[in-house]
Structure formats: structure tokens, C-alpha cells
Amino acid sequence: MDQTFVIIGAGHAGGQAAATLRTKGFEGRIVIVGDEEYLPYERPPLSKAVLSGDLEVMRTFLKRETWYDDKNVELRLQTLVTKIDTANKSLTLSDGETLAYDKLLIATGTRVRKLDLPGAELDNIFYLRAISDTLAIREQVRDGAKMVIVGGGYIGLEVAAVGAKLGCEVTVLEGLDRVMNRVVSPEVSEFYTEEHEKAGVKILTGVGVTDYEGANGKVTHVVTADGAKHEADLVVVGVGVIPNFELAEEAGIACDNGIVVDEFARTSDSDIFAAGDVTNHPNSLLDRRLRLESVQNAVDQAKTAANSMLGELKEYAEIPWFWSDQYDLKMQIVGLSEPDDDVVVRGNIADRKFSICYLRDGVFVALNAINAPKDFMVAKKLVAAKKRIDPALLADVDTPLKEM
């Protein structure tokens, strides 16, 4: 009871770790330090239901405020950790306070990758990562507003869907040759492009943004490399994220595209652990190291980290999964596909209910399920089992995946 466990980061991983520590019976002091003003919350709804106004901000909170009071979990919100002193096992906070720890969990997540372009300082150019970002964008969304989205990944397309639903004139500018290029097959990219165009969204691929133009301090146009100028009342940029590992690196903790941890979420310092988007971790099911940006990873790895902080070592190795809601389409992704994988279409794409299966050297490695939740659930087991499946059998929708 005389120990202090500190968690840096009040996001999904940080909130989950605190909950797990209390569930496992830890009675010592728990302190969560976070830079935002909000309780630990879920980020996925920010580009979907929160942006559309269908979900109140407080509904994204992982726990009510009373839970932190009842469980004696201290929240230091709107506070930054400026230094980790591993020798003295202490933290320096942005308000000048020094906070000692016995065990430390770093769950600092990621930050948006920003475009350093002429005109970037103009008003109404937004990035979406936090609640405050979503609320600021929502203030500008109105019927007939010209919304330009830079980046055709998950975030960009989810925002496009909401914008179109709310009556905006939406244009998506993607630098690569198709939307969601890095995560789905060409078949899925084409399907989603057509769905967005049906909703009135204009999608342009292979176009690079060179600068922003404005008047009276506010953006008016997005300029692309071909010289075209796209009129804009607001711009939303979604071009990826960067892991926040600088604090750990400055403290001498091993980092490489994130904070390097082992299968138990332990860093190179025996009293410091890390979880969530910021970690570079091993996955024995995939036989590789990776850094994941997903709720599943934040939750499951946070549980592993909490157990390790208590001395209970339980390996973290899960098949990654993700999802994206756009219009009435729910895409659920299992595993990590690569460009050279063989692709098998399962179902009729025109029916808007189908799956894309990915095979690597004959082994089932990933699946994109669009409005096909049963395929999604079974695919987790197939990927974990590294099953070899006849492509013709996969394509036969009359043969349930669970029989494979």
C-alpha cells in the first residue's frame, strides 16, 4: 500500500491500465498524468458519432469521474511530464512539481503528423486527434460548407462520410493512387471510392498538396501540385501520426520507432513499462515486431503492462484488428496484409456485404470484412492458426469460414 504507480498518458491505454491495477487488487497510490482536460476516453468515435453530433462527448469516457474518486485514482489533467529521472525514479511535471514513482507506465500514444506548407497558419485548417479537435471542426460544419480533406485514409474518409451526411460539399485529396492504399486491397479501395462518390464526395487521387491560400486570416483554397485550387471553408488534414517516445528516449530508455518493449510490456528499465500506440513490441503469433495504432492494442497491452507492474508476467500476443465506420458500412479488419498478398473476394461486392481474404504463400494472413461480421469473428482464429486454405474454398460463400 505504500507504493506509487504513475501512468503517463490519460488515453485508452492509461485508463485501462489503472482499471486493471485496481481490479487485480493493487491498493497503492495510482496517479494518471495527462495533457488534455478530459477524463480518459475512446478516440475512434471522434471522427464518427461525436463529429456528427450523434454521441455526446461524455459518452466516450472510459469511466465516470466518480469511479476515479471511488477507486482512489488521482488524475493530473492538463499537465505534462517534462522529464523522467530514472536514477531517482521521479518525474518533473509542467507545473514544476516532482513526482516520485515505484513503477512507471508510459502510455503517451501518438500525435498527428502535420504538413509544413505555406499558409498552414491560416484559420479553419484542422487535424483530428483529440476531443477539442472534433468540437472545433463541428463548429464549422454546416449545410453547403466546402470541406476539403487532405488524406484518404481511415480518418479522412470517416470525416468525409460525416461531412457528406451533414450537407457539406466534400473533396478528398489523396497523394497516392488510391484511398486507404496502405491497408486494403485495390478492390476495397475502389468499392469505397464509389460509395463516397454516390454520396456526393469528390475523390481525387495522385494529387499532392503544395500550399493553402486564404483571405482575412482564414483558408479559402487548397492548392495542389497540378496547379488546381480547391475552394475550402474548412480543411481537415489526416496524413498519419507520430509516436510520442521522445520523453522516454531522453531518459535513456531504448526506442526504435516507438518505445521498445518485450512481450510483457517491459522497457529497458526494469521499473518502467509502456503500452499502446507508442510501443514497438514483439508478437509471437506474427513472428515480428510491430507498432500498432488501434484500440485493441491499447486495451490488451495495457492489461499486460498492469499485470507486469504487479509482478505477474503474461505474454501479450494478439492478432491485430481494426474497424472503420463510413455511412452504413462497417469495415472490420483482421491481421496485417501486404501489397504482394494474393487476394480472394468472398461474396458479391455489389451487394455491399462481402469479405476480402489475403493469402501469403497459401497461408491465410488477413481479412477485410465489409458488413460481414461473421467472417470477421472467424478470421481471427484462422489468422492465429496460420491456416492454409484453398482459394476456391474461400471464394465459395456457401461454405462458412468456421468450417475451414
N, C-alpha and C positions, 0 to 999 in steps of 0.2 A: 504493500500500500504506500510505501514511501518512494516509489519510482515515478519518474515523469517521462511519459512518451509524448513526443511532439510530432505533429504532422504538418509538413509544409505543403500547402495546396488545399483549398476548400472546394475542390471539384468532386466528380463522381468517385474517383479512387480514394481521395482523402476522407470523404464522408462514409464510404463503405468500410474503410479500414477502422475508423472509430467505432462504427456499429459492431463490427466483428470482434474487436477487442473487448467491448462490454459484454457481448453475447458469450464470449469464451470465459468470462469471469474475471477479467482484469479489473482490479479495484484501485489502481494507482491513478495518478493525475494524467489526463489527456488534454492536450492543447492543440487546436487546429488554427493555423495561421493562413489567412487568405487575403488576396489583394482586392477582391470585389466586396461590395456591400451586402451581397445576398448570401443566404444560407446555402450550403452545398446543394447543387441542383443538377438535373439532367440537361445536357446540351442538345440532343437531337431534336426536341420539339421546337427549338428556337427558329429553325428555318422552315418549319411546317405550321403546326397548330398555333403556336404563340404568335408567329408573324401574321397569320390570317385572322387572329383575334378569337379563334375557337377555343383557346386554352388560356386560362389566367396564369400569370407568372408564378404565383404561389403554388400552383398545381405541379410545377416542375421540381419543387423542393423534395429532396430525398426523405427528410424528416421535418416534422413541425418544430418550431422553436422550443416548445415545451419539452420535447424529447431531450434536447441538449441540456436543459435545466435539470430534468429528472435524472438523467444519466451522468450528471456532473461532468459534462464535456465543455471545456472552455473554448469559446470562439473569439479569435482575434481577427476580426474582419477589417477590410480597408487598411491592411498592414502588410508590409513587405519584409521578408528576411533579406538583409543586405550582406550577411557574412555567416559562414559556418566555420566555427573554430573546432576542428576535430581533436586537437590536443587537449583542450579544456572542456570539450563536449558542451559547447554553448553556441547560441545563436545571437547575432545582433539584429535587432528589429529597426524598422524605419523611423520609429519614434525615439530611438536611442536606447531602448531597454535591452538588457541582456537576459536571455532565457536559457537556463541550463536544461540538459536532457540526459536521460539514461539510454533511451533508444530513440532514433530519429527515422521518420519515414518521409522521403521526398516524393511528392506527387504533384509536381509543378506543371505537368501537361505540356501544351504547345501554345504557340501564338501564331497569328496569321502572318503569312508571307506578304509583304507589301511591295507594290510596284513603285519604283522611284522614277517617276515620269514628270515632265513639265506639266504644271497645273495640278499636281497631286494635292496641293494645299487648299484647293477650292472646296467650298461647302457642298454638301449633298453627295460626296463620294464616301461610300461606306464599305466596311469589312464586317463580316458576321462571325463572331466568336462568343460573345457574352450577351447576357440579357439586355444590357444597356444598348448594345448594337441593334438588337432586334427592335427595341422600343423606338430607337431613333429612326430606323428605316420605316417602321409602321406609321410614324407621323407624316411621312412624305408620300405614302401610298394612297392614291385616290383614283377614282374613275377617270380614265383618259390620260393619266400621267405617263410620260415616256420614261420607261425604265430600261436602262442598258446594263446588262450583266456581263462582266469580264470573267470568263472561265466557264467551261461547260462540264464541270464535274458534278458530284452529288449536290453540293451546296448551291452552286449556280442554278442547276436545273430545278431543285426544290423551291428556291426563291422564285424562279420563273413561273412555276406552276401556281404558286400563291398569287404572284402579281397578275397573272392572266385571269385567275379566278376573281380577283378584286377589280378587274376592269382596266388594268394598265396596258399600255402598248409596249410589249416586251421584245427586246432584241438581245440575243445571246451571242457574244463574240468569243470564239474558241480558237486558240492558236494552232492546235493540232488538227489532223484531218478528219476527226470525228469526235463526238461528245463521249465523255466517260472513257476516253481512249485507253487509259492505263488499267482499267478494272473490269471491262466487259468485252465480249466479242463484237465484231462488226455487225452481226445480226441484231444484237441488243441495242447497239448504238443507233442503227437505222430505225428500229422499232420506236425508240424513244424520240428520235428526231421527228418522225411522222406524227407521233401523238402530240408533241408540243406544237407542231405546225397546225394540226387540226384545231388546237385551242387558240390559234392566232399568234403564237410566238414565232418570231423570225429568228432562225438559227443560221449563223454564218461560221463556217469552219475554215481553218487555214489562214486566219487573219490575225495579225499581231497588232496590239495597241501601242501607239507611239507617244501620244500625249492627250491632255484634256484641254478643252477651251472653255472659257467662261465669261460671264459679264456680271459686274457688281459683286464680285467675290463668290459667285455661285456657278457651278458647272453648267454648261449649255450643250456641249458636244464632246463625244469621244472620237478621236482621230485614229484611223488605222493605217498600216504601212502602205496600203494601196492608195492612200490619199482621201479615202472616203471619210465623211463626217457624219456621225450618227447622233441625232438630236437626243438630248437627255435632260429630264427634270431631276433624275437621281441615278446614281451609278452604284452597283453592288459588285465588289471585286471578290472573287473566290478562286485563288490560284495556289492553294495549298497552305501548309503550316510548317512551323519550325519548332523542334523540341526545345524546351526551356531547361537545358542542362548546364548553363554557364555557372550557376551558383555552386553546383557540385564540382565542376571542373576546377574552379578557383580554389576549392577546398582540398584539391589533390585526389579526388575520387575518380577512378577510371571511367572515361567516357569515350564513346565512338558512335556517332550518330545516335546520341542518347546516352543515358547512364547505363553502364554495363552492369548487369546483374546475373546471378546464377539462377538455376531452376527454382530456388527458394526465395527469390526476390532480394537476395543479399548483395550489397555492393562490395567494393574492395575494402571498405572499412567495416569491421565486424559489428559495429553498433549502429550502422546506417543501412537502411533498406530503401527500395524505390519501387513504385508501381504506376501503371497506367501508360498513357501515351508517350511519356518521356523515357521509357526504358528500352534498352536493347537487350533482349532476353533470348535464351535458348528454348527451342520447342522440340522435344524428343519425338513427337508424332510427325513432325515435318522434317526432322533431321537438319535443322538450320537455325541460325539466329535471325531475329527479325524485330522490327519496331512497328507496333500496331496502333492505329488511331481508331479505337472502337470502344463502345460501351462494354461489350463482353469482356474485352481485355482489362479494362479499368476495374470492373467489378471482381472478376475472378482472380486477377493478380493481386488486388488489394486484400482479398481474403487470405491468399497465400502469405503476403507480407505480414499481415497481422498475426497469423499463426507463428511465423518465424520469429517475430519480435517477442513472442511468448515462449520461444524455445521448442515449438512443435514444427518440425520440418515436414512439409507436404509439398511434393513437386507440383509446379504449375506447368501443365501441358494440355492445351485445349485446341481444338480445331477452330480457327477464326471464323466468325460470322458477322455479317453486317446487314443493314437494310436501308431502303430509301423509299419514301412515300412521295409519289408525284401523281396528282389528280386522284383517280380511283385505282391506281396501280400500286401494288406493293411488291417491290423487288427485294428478295431475300437472297443473300449471297453466302455460300459456304465455301471455305477454302480459299486458296490464292492461285488464280490462273496466271498463265504466262502467254505471251504472244504466239509462241510456236505450238501450243497445245492443240490437239485435234478437237474439233467441235462437233457435237451431236445435238441436233434440235429434237426436243421431245414435246410433241404436241403441235398444234396449229397456231402459228404466230398471229394470224388474222383473228383468231378467237380471243386474243388478249389474255390468254391463260396458257402458259407454256413454260418449259424449262430449257436451259442451255447447259449441256453437260460437257465437261472438259476432261480429256484423257491425255495423259503424258506417258508415252511408251506403253500404252494399253491400260494404264492404271487410272482409276477414277480419282481426280485430284480436286475438282471444284464444280460448283453448280450455281447458276443464276436462276432462281425461281420467280417468275412473274405471275402473281395471283395463283400460285400453285404451292400452298403451304405444306401439303402432304409430302411433296417431293423434297422440300426444304428439310423437314424433320428427319427423313430417312437418309438424306445425303450426308448429314453429319457423321453417321455411323459408317457409311460407305467410304468416305474420305479417310476416317480414322483407321479403318481396316485395310486401306490401300488395296481395294478390290480391283481385280482385272475383270472387265465386263465387255461382252461382245457389243460393239456399237449398234448392230442391228437390233439387239435386245433392248438397248437403252432407248432407241427411237420408237419402239413399239409401246404406245400408250396403254394398250390393253394388258400389258404386263406390269403390275405395280412394282415400283422400285423396291419395296420392302421384301419382295420375293428374290431379290438379287443378293 
